Amino acid sequence: MRDILESIRSWTAPFAVATVVRTWKSSPRGPGAAMAVNADGEAVGSVSGGCVEGAVYEVCREVLESGEPQRVKYGVSDDDAFEVGLTCGGTIELFVQRLDPAAPDHLADLVAAVDAKRPTALATVAAAQEGGLMGRHVLLVDGVARGGTGDERLDAAIVDVASGLLEHGRNQMVHLGTHGERRMDELSVFVESFAPAPRMVVFGAIDFAAAVARIGSFLGYHVTVCDARPVFATRARFPEVDEIVVQWPHEYLQSIDVDERTVLCVLTHDPKFDIPLLVEALNGPAAYIGVMGSRRTHADRNAQLLEQGITQEQLARLRSPIGLDLGAHTPEETAVSIAAEIVAQRWGGTGRPLRDVDTPIHREPAVVTARS
């Protein structure tokens, strides 16, 4: 629902929201994609990139009128997909519910928490053998639960699962027993994570950095440009980034929280900056560590890192030379190359042309289960 929050925050009357809760095969939008329809017939958001929006719009109108949530599925075989309307041949499952901004429920708290960039997860009972539970919510903000299903054990299990998914910034449908029992499926609970934007730190205030920072923002990262040279690290040169830091790179990296979603792009290609920075980075949990430089620079840098105690296993995490082989020349083309490598690593892509591989176009996220 994150992509429609800005649009629906001004709505004061009840409206319906359709949220993608599960997908199969080459579905156009992932879990968490949403479309909302208000009483005036205005629609915002998308659940299928246009394929079945008309049908979903009508379901939203029905739910808005009746107040009864619905769970609907759209999907056909690849051969007759065009006939039905889901041209990609995939399958999507949606949960459609009515929300009232005036009611004392989770919606206002959710918007406030997301605005404040607080770690937030919204768990919604999307299917239940006991109909009264369907549509119940548990909102988790900074580890504190609000709302609930009326069953303490079930709420505790939902909070446990939601905490794990929030930690990884993941949206996912999970199955539980009526009282929160693991490995049972009387209930289907959709958990949507509203984790703060992942961090991208671009080291080296050069022309390539400006292009990488722009594409990082486009991908949804909170972007920081860091350089020890104040003459280069200026707001005039980087007007669109979230932060500009004038500090020695390794010292700045030591001062911030780096997690498994953090992306580090080292573009300085200067050993006095790079070596201490990379020693710090390779001893941390960053998702991606890419370094600019020629193949000769790469070999010299690896030798110096080994002398600093970095292991061969740690060196294998280094994306150097940075980016995929696109034949890029300009800073903007190079930024696309780097962004492509980041996306490929995140989702397990090959980086090869889709026509040359038979893997799924859209990768499925790893399964997350409740912690015991």
Summary of the structure (lengths in Angstrom):
residues: 372
radius of gyration: 23.1
end to end distance: 28.7
largest distance: 69.2
contacts: 1199
relative contact order: 0.09
helix: 33%
strand: 24%
